[in-house]
Amino acid sequence: MINLRRKVTELLDDNVRRHSSFLILTSLSNAVTGLVFWTVAARLYSTEDVGMATTLFSNLSLLLMIAQFGIPQSIIRYLPEKDTDDLVTTSMIICGSTSAVFGLIFIVISKPLLKSDILVGISGVFFILFLISDMYETVLGKCFMTLRKTEKYLIQNLILATRILFLPIFLIYGGAMGVFSSIGASFVISNAYSWYSLKREGLRRGDFRSDLVRELRDFSLGNYSIGLFLTVPNHVMPLVILRSLGPESAAFFYMANKIASLLYTVPIAFSSSVFIEGSHGKEIRTISKQAIISSIGLILPALIIISIFAKNILGIFGDEYTTASTLLIYLSISSIFITVFRIYVSIERIRENISRLVIFSFAISVGVIGIAGLGLPRLGIQAVGLAYILTYGIASLIVSFIILR
């Protein structure tokens, strides 16, 4: 009992592990509730509706990334140094406006892109509303993280589990938009909690400051490019698969990727903690080494379990989803290489060496999409997993040399 108490005390005193623990719990809760959500959706809605809904959500996430312009990363890097109220207010105004603009553009081109008129009329209005809500969810979440209130960041994301409750309700709305609207409604509820909680932390309405925009421009745009390149493959892949293999295969990939995301939570959490603590002045080499060792130590046992029980896990969604078992294993293996690269990204962000990261992230984006695109016609969705392994494997070798030299 004494040893357990000592371990807990050490964990709470170690900011990197403490924040990483809450971030991992947050990501795991999102992944688990996401699995439950899509399991229920797969039971209540047709495979075609689920495939279209996953494509809509993936494109919403892509638009979210495009409309951010790297501002959430600037919040983490500069909130400890700048006026909190003005920085948050300026960020919210910019991100909300860009979300509305890019959402409208997507609606205009959605019919030929999706081969459907699903976003015509009131559905398009809801799409923009949910996009803005998702954007605010991201920005306010970064505020919790930077203020070292990761426990409230966990609560913010736990509220998103309400989307499961909306699934049977939105059956009335019907089809893919019923699934998609369930997700969007949960964002609106979570936004209300975030505003209330941050207000209690002392956040007040600030001023929009153009001088802050100019001051953070280079760092924000650089991180915008990095984030866009790194996330484009994940968000675009359902659309690529849908157009190449059909909506059923898009649904298979999405479910496998959701399970693999359980492993991705580990490197993302530890790399975020390295970025947060490094921005507060902690010694970079020490916290980076600590993060890499801890990440791989958590990933390996989980990787073994997923590799053995891949078909059983996917079978939760339905027998047809076991087709993606090999893909799930490949995606899970790639998490080891993603760990090394993610920590490297945080190191360079702290040092503000952005140009090198832009080159690396662009190469990874081209590599994943290119290899997957070439392999899909011959190998099916397994080609996507191989693309992630090959691309991130090569990248991790290169950055390991840079880190250790």
WOBEL-V702304 format. One record per backbone hydrogen bond with DSSP energy under -0.5 kcal/mol. NH is the residue of the N-H (numbers start at 1). CO is the residue of the C=O. E is the energy in kcal/mol with one decimal. If there is no record, write none. Layout:
BEGIN
NH&CO&E, NH&CO&E
END
This chain:
BEGIN
5&1&-2.4, 6&2&-2.2, 7&3&-2.4, 8&4&-2.4, 9&5&-2.3, 10&6&-2.6, 11&7&-2.3, 12&8&-2.3, 13&9&-1.8, 14&10&-1.2, 15&13&-0.9, 18&14&-2.9, 19&15&-3.0, 20&16&-2.2, 21&17&-2.4, 22&18&-1.9, 23&19&-2.6, 24&20&-2.9, 25&21&-2.5, 26&22&-2.3, 27&23&-2.7, 28&24&-3.3, 29&25&-2.6, 30&26&-2.3, 31&27&-2.7, 32&28&-3.3, 33&29&-2.7, 34&30&-2.0, 35&31&-2.5, 36&32&-2.6, 37&33&-2.8, 38&34&-2.8, 39&35&-2.1, 40&36&-2.7, 41&37&-2.6, 42&38&-2.4, 43&39&-1.3, 44&40&-2.3, 45&41&-2.9, 50&46&-2.4, 51&47&-2.6, 52&48&-2.3, 53&49&-2.5, 54&50&-2.7, 55&51&-1.7, 56&52&-2.4, 57&53&-2.7, 58&54&-2.4, 59&55&-2.3, 60&56&-2.3, 61&57&-2.4, 62&58&-2.1, 63&59&-2.6, 64&60&-2.2, 65&61&-2.0, 66&62&-2.4, 67&63&-2.7, 68&64&-0.7, 68&65&-0.6, 69&65&-0.6, 69&66&-0.6, 71&68&-1.8, 74&70&-1.4, 75&71&-1.9, 76&72&-1.5, 77&73&-2.2, 78&74&-2.7, 79&75&-2.1, 81&78&-1.6, 82&78&-2.1, 84&82&-0.6, 87&83&-2.3, 88&84&-2.5, 89&85&-2.4, 90&86&-2.5, 91&87&-2.1, 92&88&-2.5, 93&89&-2.2, 94&90&-2.1, 95&91&-2.6, 96&92&-2.4, 97&93&-1.9, 98&94&-2.4, 99&95&-1.9, 100&96&-1.7, 101&97&-1.9, 102&98&-2.6, 103&99&-2.4, 104&100&-1.9, 105&101&-2.0, 106&102&-2.2, 107&103&-2.0, 108&104&-1.8, 109&105&-1.5, 110&106&-0.7, 110&107&-0.6, 113&109&-1.6, 114&110&-3.3, 115&111&-1.0, 116&111&-1.1, 120&117&-1.7, 123&120&-0.8, 124&121&-1.2, 125&121&-1.0, 126&122&-2.1, 127&123&-2.0, 128&124&-1.9, 129&125&-2.3, 130&126&-2.8, 131&127&-2.0, 132&128&-2.4, 133&129&-2.1, 134&130&-2.4, 135&131&-2.1, 136&132&-2.4, 137&133&-2.1, 138&134&-1.8, 139&135&-2.4, 140&136&-2.7, 141&137&-1.6, 142&138&-2.0, 143&139&-1.4, 144&140&-1.9, 145&141&-2.2, 146&142&-2.6, 147&143&-2.2, 148&145&-1.4, 149&144&-3.1, 152&149&-1.0, 153&149&-1.4, 154&150&-1.8, 155&151&-1.6, 156&152&-2.6, 157&153&-1.6, 158&154&-2.1, 159&155&-1.8, 160&157&-0.9, 161&158&-1.8, 162&159&-1.9, 163&160&-1.9, 164&161&-1.8, 165&161&-0.5, 165&162&-0.5, 166&162&-1.2, 167&163&-0.8, 167&164&-0.7, 168&164&-0.5, 169&165&-0.6, 170&166&-2.9, 171&168&-0.6, 172&169&-1.3, 174&170&-2.2, 178&174&-0.8, 178&175&-1.0, 179&175&-1.1, 180&176&-2.5, 181&177&-2.5, 182&178&-1.2, 183&179&-1.2, 184&180&-2.1, 185&181&-2.5, 186&182&-1.1, 187&183&-1.2, 188&184&-1.5, 189&185&-1.6, 190&186&-2.2, 191&187&-2.3, 192&188&-1.4, 193&189&-1.5, 194&190&-2.3, 195&191&-2.5, 196&192&-1.9, 197&193&-2.9, 198&194&-2.6, 199&195&-1.9, 200&196&-1.6, 201&197&-1.1, 202&199&-1.3, 203&198&-2.5, 206&85&-0.7, 209&207&-0.6, 210&208&-0.6, 213&209&-1.3, 214&210&-2.1, 215&211&-2.1, 216&212&-2.2, 217&213&-0.7, 220&216&-2.8, 221&217&-3.0, 222&218&-2.2, 223&219&-2.3, 224&220&-2.1, 225&221&-2.1, 226&222&-2.0, 227&223&-3.0, 228&224&-2.4, 229&225&-2.5, 230&226&-2.3, 231&227&-1.8, 232&228&-2.0, 233&229&-0.6, 235&231&-2.1, 236&232&-3.0, 237&233&-1.9, 239&236&-0.7, 240&236&-2.3, 241&237&-3.0, 242&238&-2.6, 243&239&-2.3, 244&240&-1.5, 245&241&-3.9, 246&241&-1.2, 246&242&-0.8, 250&246&-1.4, 251&247&-2.0, 252&248&-2.1, 253&249&-2.5, 254&250&-2.2, 255&251&-2.1, 256&252&-2.0, 257&253&-2.8, 258&254&-2.0, 259&255&-1.7, 260&256&-2.4, 261&257&-1.6, 262&259&-1.8, 263&260&-1.4, 264&260&-1.6, 265&261&-1.4, 266&263&-1.3, 267&263&-0.7, 268&264&-1.9, 269&265&-2.2, 270&266&-2.4, 271&267&-2.4, 272&268&-1.9, 273&269&-2.0, 274&270&-2.2, 275&271&-2.1, 276&272&-2.6, 277&273&-2.9, 278&274&-2.5, 279&275&-1.9, 280&276&-0.9, 281&278&-1.4, 282&277&-2.5, 287&283&-1.8, 288&284&-2.3, 289&285&-2.3, 290&286&-2.1, 291&287&-1.8, 292&288&-2.4, 293&289&-2.1, 294&290&-2.0, 295&291&-2.5, 296&292&-2.4, 297&293&-2.0, 298&294&-1.4, 299&295&-2.1, 300&296&-2.1, 301&297&-0.5, 302&298&-0.9, 303&299&-2.7, 304&300&-1.9, 305&301&-1.9, 306&302&-2.5, 307&303&-2.3, 308&304&-1.8, 309&305&-2.4, 313&309&-2.5, 314&310&-2.4, 315&311&-1.9, 316&313&-1.4, 317&314&-1.5, 318&314&-0.5, 321&318&-1.5, 322&319&-1.3, 323&320&-1.1, 324&321&-1.8, 325&322&-1.7, 328&324&-2.3, 329&325&-1.9, 330&326&-2.3, 331&327&-2.7, 332&328&-2.1, 333&329&-2.2, 334&330&-1.7, 335&331&-0.5, 335&332&-1.1, 336&333&-1.5, 337&333&-0.6, 338&334&-2.3, 339&335&-1.7, 340&336&-1.2, 341&337&-1.8, 342&338&-2.8, 343&339&-2.0, 344&340&-1.8, 345&341&-2.1, 346&342&-1.8, 347&343&-2.1, 348&344&-2.2, 349&345&-2.0, 350&346&-2.2, 351&347&-1.8, 352&348&-0.6, 352&349&-0.5, 353&348&-2.5, 354&352&-1.3, 357&353&-0.8, 358&354&-2.0, 359&355&-1.6, 360&356&-2.2, 361&357&-2.8, 362&358&-2.1, 363&359&-2.1, 364&360&-2.2, 365&361&-2.3, 366&362&-2.4, 367&363&-2.4, 368&364&-2.7, 369&365&-2.2, 370&366&-2.6, 371&367&-2.4, 372&368&-2.2, 373&369&-2.7, 374&370&-2.1, 375&371&-1.9, 376&372&-2.2, 377&373&-0.5, 378&375&-0.6, 379&375&-3.5, 380&375&-0.6, 380&376&-1.8, 382&379&-0.8, 383&380&-1.7, 384&381&-1.4, 385&381&-0.8, 386&382&-1.9, 387&383&-1.9, 388&384&-1.8, 389&385&-2.1, 390&386&-2.6, 391&387&-2.2, 392&388&-2.2, 393&389&-2.0, 394&390&-1.9, 395&391&-2.0, 396&392&-2.6, 397&393&-1.5, 398&394&-1.8, 399&395&-2.6, 400&396&-1.9, 401&397&-1.5, 402&398&-1.6, 403&399&-2.8, 404&400&-2.3, 405&401&-1.2
END
